[in-house]
Structure formats: structure tokens, C-alpha cells
């Protein structure tokens, strides 16, 4: 057996073990019910609820480690109302139907949204519209984690470049330098020309932000709790940044192409088409990243759910094998989506700053 075959077999076993732990850890609510429920033998597994819980935002963070008694960590709820600020833990409203009596209103959780309720427990929609939810949710925690990783990694690399000027890269610097050069030489320069340096910080930030969050969503230690790039609000924000950068840096040739069509008699047709194009570009970026990441999570969770839907352990080997295969595909998609988003962003910026020939 060659060394390459041995290495590949070891990597496969490691990947298979990770997929096994992913299978074992994705169902904290099921485990909690088995521990605390009076009669779980008749409890029907709800695959739809489990999948939606994973891909949606939440006011709690699931914990899948078997030695941890609490299966959900409480996150702070911060509400700005017309009467003042209210802060409390999400455990106060986490239980189904639980109502928390605050200083100004009473609250309960309904479909992951905090609602104001009256004395009878009924939702008061008029009062709920006066409440701004500024809570630290699952996605906010995920965002803070990815920002911390980005800052630590790139401050470390920047320090290495300053200390080792003229020397070969070493450690983390040597690991990430090929990716940095890839973004510069294969994305920025071909699409922006000699003006690429001005936009390199933006492109590198977008590429590594998406890549890190895509990869974090695949780690078994975050079961049910990490789907940041599968949240459309996050992808829409990234796309909005590109929208502003493109249009704020667009030169006179860019705006002339939009508002002064050639030939002139296509004025009434081309201007609406070009204006729609301005909006459709970031919309395409938003939906592409959101749909691909979310679809991957749903597919993997659906394959794992077969074990619980069929209620037999014998289907687990087949399910886990398919999950390992899909995890390999998702690993490719994690890099591919970061590349595509960054490439299209560079292309749109390059079209806006390109000089007329």
C-alpha cells in the first residue's frame, strides 16, 4: 500500500468519525425528551421541526455534549420598548407557552419571535410592534465568533509579514498565503486591472468571512447552532455592501452606460433594464450563497433524520455513508461559494471602475 493510499484511508476514517459525532449530536431536543419526558416511547420524531430549528435563528444555543445536563444555553434578550429597555435571559421564555413578566410588558416566544402578551396570555400585536428586538441571538454569537477568528488570524499573519520581511513564510502565514495570492492574482487583478489594490482588503474580508463561516457550519461541535451564511439577512448584508461599493465607485462611463443608451431611441427600454440590473446583481449574490448553504444543511439533516423516521438502527450505516459523501460535497461547496461570491463582487466593481476604451 502506497503512502498516498494510507493517508487517504486515514483521512476517510477521520471524516467518517466526524460524521458519526455529527449524527449523534444533532438532536439535543430528542435527547432531552428521552431524559426528562414521562413517556417517550410514543413520541414521534418531527424531522421538519428539527431541520427548521437548525437553519433558523434562535434565542438559545444548543449543546450536544453528553456530559452537559442543560441542552440549551440561555442567551441575553435585549428589548427596546416605547417605555424603556428590558434585559433578561432567554430561559425565562424558552419553555413552550412560558410567559415572562417584565417591567413594562409580559413576553413570550412565538415561532422564534418575542411577542407582547396581555394578562390572559394572548398576543398583543399592537404592543408587539412597539418592541425592538436587539437580542444576542444564535446568529449574533456566530458572527462574533467568526469576527474574532478573522481578527486573530489576520493580525497574526500581518505581524508575521512585518517580522519576516524578505524571508520565506512560516506557520499560519505559509498556510494562508496561497489563498491570499489566489484572491489577488486570480480574482482581483483579472477583473479590476491596475486598480485592484484599493479593493483587496474588501475582497479578502469577504472571501475569508464566507469561507470561515461555511466551514464552521460543518464542524460537529456546533450541532444545530451554526448556519450563519445560510441566513438570508447575513448574505443580504454582504450583498448590500457590494451594491454600495459598486455604485459609489462607479465612474462617468459606468453611469453614462446606464442613463445614456446607444442608440438613443432605446432610451425608454434600456434605462429601466439597466436600473433593474443594478438591483438584480446583489439580489443574485444574496440568493446564491443563501440557497446553496441552506440546501446543503437541509439535505444532510434529512439523511440523518432517516434513522429516526424509520426508527431502526440498521439504516444508520447507509445514512452515515451518504452523510460522509454529502459532507465531502459540502466541503467543496464551502470553498466554491466563497470563490464565486468574491469573483462576482470583483467583476461588478471592475465593470463600474473600468475606463472607457
C-alpha positions in Angstrom: 0.0 0.0 0.0 1.4 3.3 -1.0 1.8 6.3 1.4 -0.8 8.2 -0.5 -3.3 5.3 -0.1 -2.6 5.1 3.6 -3.1 8.9 4.0 -6.3 8.8 2.1 -7.6 5.9 4.2 -6.7 7.8 7.4 -8.5 10.9 6.2 -11.5 8.9 5.3 -11.7 7.3 8.7 -11.3 10.8 10.4 -14.1 12.2 8.2 -16.3 9.2 8.9 -15.8 9.6 12.7 -16.7 13.3 12.4 -19.9 12.4 10.6 -20.7 9.9 13.3 -20.4 12.5 16.0 -22.5 14.9 13.8 -25.2 12.2 13.7 -25.1 11.7 17.4 -25.1 15.4 18.3 -27.7 17.0 16.1 -30.7 16.1 18.2 -30.4 17.8 21.6 -34.2 18.1 21.9 -34.7 14.4 21.2 -32.1 13.6 23.9 -33.6 16.0 26.3 -37.1 14.4 25.8 -35.6 11.0 26.4 -34.1 12.1 29.7 -36.9 14.2 31.1 -40.1 13.1 29.3 -42.6 10.8 31.2 -43.2 8.6 28.2 -41.0 8.9 25.1 -41.9 5.5 23.6 -44.8 7.1 21.8 -43.1 10.4 20.9 -43.0 10.9 17.2 -39.8 12.4 15.7 -40.5 15.6 13.8 -37.9 15.9 11.1 -39.3 19.2 9.8 -39.2 20.9 13.2 -35.6 19.7 13.8 -34.4 20.9 10.4 -36.1 24.3 10.7 -34.7 24.7 14.2 -31.2 24.2 12.8 -31.4 26.6 9.8 -33.2 29.4 11.6 -32.1 31.9 14.2 -32.8 31.3 17.8 -32.6 32.9 21.3 -30.7 29.9 22.6 -27.6 27.9 21.7 -27.9 24.1 21.6 -25.3 22.0 23.4 -24.7 18.4 22.2 -22.1 17.2 24.6 -23.4 14.1 26.5 -21.9 15.2 29.9 -23.7 18.6 29.8 -27.0 18.5 31.7 -28.6 21.5 30.1 -29.1 21.0 26.3 -29.6 24.7 25.6 -27.5 27.7 26.7 -29.6 30.8 27.5 -28.7 33.9 25.5 -29.5 37.5 26.6 -32.8 39.0 25.4 -32.5 42.8 24.9 -35.7 44.6 24.1 -36.1 48.3 23.5 -39.7 49.3 24.1 -41.6 52.6 24.0 -41.4 52.6 27.8 -37.7 51.7 28.2 -35.1 49.0 27.9 -35.7 45.4 29.2 -33.0 42.8 29.6 -33.4 39.2 30.7 -32.3 35.6 29.9 -34.0 33.6 27.2 -34.5 30.7 29.6 -37.4 32.7 31.0 -39.4 32.2 27.8 -37.7 29.2 26.3 -40.3 26.6 27.5 -43.4 26.3 25.3 -46.1 28.7 26.5 -43.8 30.3 29.1 -44.6 34.0 29.8 -42.1 36.4 31.4 -43.5 39.4 33.3 -41.1 42.3 32.6 -41.0 45.8 34.0 -43.2 47.2 31.2 -44.8 44.2 29.4 -45.2 40.5 29.6 -43.5 38.5 26.9 -43.5 35.0 25.3 -41.7 33.3 22.5 -43.7 32.5 19.4 -42.1 31.0 16.3 -38.7 32.4 17.5 -40.1 35.9 17.7 -40.7 37.6 21.1 -44.3 38.8 21.4 -46.0 41.0 24.0 -48.9 39.3 25.7 -51.8 40.5 27.8 -53.0 39.2 31.2 -54.7 36.2 29.6 -51.6 35.2 27.7 -52.9 36.3 24.3 -50.5 38.1 21.9 -51.0 41.9 21.8 -49.9 42.7 18.2 -50.2 46.5 18.7 -47.9 46.4 21.6 -45.5 43.9 19.9 -44.9 46.5 17.1 -43.6 48.9 19.7 -40.8 46.5 20.8 -37.5 46.4 19.0 -35.7 43.1 19.5 -31.9 43.8 19.9 -31.2 40.4 21.5 -27.9 38.5 21.3 -29.2 35.5 19.2 -27.6 32.4 17.9 -26.6 34.2 14.7 -25.1 37.1 16.5 -22.9 34.8 18.7 -21.9 33.1 15.5 -21.0 36.4 13.9 -18.9 37.5 16.9 -17.1 34.1 16.8 -16.2 34.5 13.1 -15.1 38.1 13.6 -12.8 37.1 16.5 -11.3 34.3 14.3 -10.7 36.7 11.4 -9.1 39.3 13.7 -6.8 36.8 15.4 -5.8 35.1 12.2 -5.0 38.2 10.2 -3.4 40.2 12.9 -1.1 37.2 13.4 -0.3 37.0 9.7 0.2 40.7 9.5 2.7 40.5 12.4 4.5 37.6 10.7 4.9 39.6 7.5 6.4 42.6 9.4 8.8 40.4 11.4 9.9 38.2 8.5 10.3 40.7 5.6 12.3 39.1 2.8 12.0 35.6 4.4 10.0 32.6 3.4 6.6 32.4 5.0 6.2 30.2 8.1 3.4 28.6 10.1 -0.1 30.1 9.6 1.4 32.6 7.2 2.6 29.9 4.8 -0.8 28.1 5.1 -2.9 31.1 4.1 -0.6 32.9 1.7 -1.6 30.7 -1.3 -5.2 31.7 -0.7 -4.4 35.4 -0.4 -2.3 35.2 -3.6 -5.2 33.3 -5.2 -7.6 36.1 -4.4 -5.2 38.7 -5.7 -3.9 37.0 -8.9 -7.0 35.1 -10.0 -9.9 37.3 -8.8 -8.8 40.9 -8.2 -6.2 41.6 -11.0 -8.1 40.0 -13.9 -11.3 41.8 -13.1 -10.0 45.2 -11.9 -6.7 45.7 -13.6 -4.2 48.1 -12.0 -6.8 49.5 -9.6 -7.1 46.2 -7.7 -5.1 47.2 -4.7 -7.7 49.6 -3.5 -10.3 46.9 -3.1 -8.1 44.0 -2.0 -9.0 44.4 1.8 -12.7 44.2 0.9 -12.3 41.2 -1.3 -10.1 39.3 1.2 -12.5 40.1 4.1 -15.5 38.8 2.1 -13.7 35.7 0.9 -12.4 34.6 4.3 -15.5 35.6 6.1 -17.7 33.4 3.9 -15.1 30.6 3.9 -14.7 30.5 7.6 -18.4 30.5 8.3 -19.1 27.9 5.7 -16.5 25.6 7.2 -17.7 26.3 10.8 -21.2 25.2 9.8 -19.7 21.8 9.0 -18.0 21.3 12.3 -19.7 18.7 14.5 -19.0 20.7 17.7 -21.7 23.2 16.6 -24.6 20.8 16.1 -27.8 22.7 15.3 -26.3 26.0 16.1 -24.1 27.3 13.3 -25.7 28.4 10.0 -24.6 32.0 9.6 -24.1 32.0 5.8 -27.3 30.1 5.5 -29.2 33.1 6.9 -30.5 35.4 4.2 -30.1 38.5 6.4 -26.3 37.9 6.5 -26.0 37.3 2.8 -28.2 40.3 2.0 -25.9 42.5 4.2 -22.8 41.3 2.3 -24.5 42.0 -1.0 -25.6 45.4 0.2 -22.0 46.3 0.9 -21.1 45.3 -2.7 -24.0 47.3 -4.0 -22.8 50.5 -2.3 -19.1 49.9 -3.2 -20.0 49.4 -6.9 -22.2 52.4 -7.2 -20.2 54.8 -5.1 -17.0 54.0 -7.1 -18.7 53.9 -10.5 -17.1 56.4 -12.9 -18.8 58.6 -15.5 -18.6 55.8 -18.2 -20.4 53.5 -15.9 -23.3 55.9 -15.3 -23.3 57.0 -18.9 -23.8 53.4 -20.0 -26.9 53.2 -17.7 -28.6 56.6 -18.4 -27.4 57.4 -21.9 -28.1 54.3 -24.0 -26.7 53.8 -27.5 -28.7 54.1 -29.8 -30.6 56.9 -28.2 -34.0 55.7 -29.4 -33.8 52.7 -26.9 -34.0 55.3 -24.1 -37.3 54.1 -22.7 -36.4 50.4 -22.8 -32.7 50.3 -21.8 -32.8 52.7 -18.8 -35.4 50.6 -16.8 -33.5 47.4 -17.8 -30.2 48.9 -16.5 -31.7 50.2 -13.3 -33.2 46.7 -12.6 -29.7 45.3 -13.3 -28.2 47.5 -10.6 -30.6 45.8 -8.1 -30.6 42.3 -9.5 -26.8 41.9 -9.1 -26.8 42.0 -5.3 -30.0 40.0 -5.2 -28.3 37.2 -7.2 -25.4 37.3 -4.8 -27.8 37.1 -1.8 -29.8 34.2 -3.1 -27.0 32.1 -4.5 -25.0 32.0 -1.2 -28.1 31.6 1.0 -29.7 28.9 -1.1 -26.6 26.7 -1.6 -25.6 26.7 2.1 -29.1 26.2 3.4 -29.8 23.4 0.9 -26.6 21.6 1.9 -27.6 21.7 5.6 -31.2 20.6 4.9 -30.0 17.6 2.8 -27.5 16.4 5.4 -30.1 16.7 8.2 -32.7 14.9 6.1 -30.3 12.0 5.5 -29.7 11.8 9.2 -33.4 12.0 10.0 -34.0 8.8 8.1 -32.6 6.9 11.1 -35.3 8.4 13.4 -38.1 8.4 10.9 -37.7 4.7 10.1 -37.0 4.1 13.8 -34.3 1.5 13.2 -30.5 1.4 13.8 -30.0 -0.8 10.7 -30.4 2.2 8.4 -27.7 4.2 10.2 -24.7 2.8 8.3 -26.3 3.7 5.0 -27.4 7.1 6.3 -23.9 7.9 7.7 -22.2 6.8 4.4 -24.4 9.2 2.5 -23.8 12.0 5.0 -20.0 11.5 4.7 -20.4 11.8 0.9 -22.5 14.9 1.2 -20.0 16.4 3.7 -17.3 16.0 1.1 -19.5 17.8 -1.4 -20.3 20.5 1.2 -16.6 20.9 1.8 -16.1 21.7 -1.9 -19.2 24.0 -1.9 -17.8 25.9 1.1 -14.7 26.9 -0.9 -16.7 27.3 -4.2 -19.3 29.7 -2.8 -16.6 31.9 -1.2 -14.8 32.0 -4.5 -18.0 32.7 -6.6 -19.2 35.5 -4.3 -15.8 37.1 -4.3 -15.3 36.7 -8.0 -18.7 38.2 -8.9 -18.1 41.1 -6.4 -14.7 41.8 -8.1 -16.4 41.6 -11.5 -19.2 44.1 -10.6 -16.7 46.5 -9.1 -14.4 46.1 -12.1 -17.3 46.9 -14.5 -18.0 50.1 -12.5 -14.4 51.4 -12.5 -13.3 50.3 -15.9 -12.1 53.1 -18.2 -13.8 53.6 -21.5 -11.9 52.2 -24.5 
